[in-house]
Amino acid sequence: MKRMLVVTLLFLLTTLPLFGRGSHSGSSKASKTSTTACCSKSASDVRVHGYTKKNGTVVKPYTRTHENSTQRDNFSTKGNVNPYTGKVGTKEPTR
């Protein structure tokens, strides 16, 4: 009985992190356009916690690319697709 419990716990500990990825809403959005090499999920992506602005606006948690000196690899830049939401970038890079 103990062996079965240990095996079950090990299975759950190794597989549960796989199910925790993706959208919190329970729906997955597949992108209809191809992604560029810059826009895949990465360990260097930064998870930003939700917060409330001074004016009362609530900002939901989101994931962004790691800060660097270019805007060309940001999820919101034209030609890129956010791998977490499936949204296509619309902003022109300024630098």
ABEGO torsion letter per residue (X at the ends): XAAAAAAAAAAAAAAAAAAABEBAAGBBBBBABBBBAABBBBAABBBBBBBBBAAGBBBBBBBBBBBBABAAABAABBGBBBAAAGBBBABBBAX
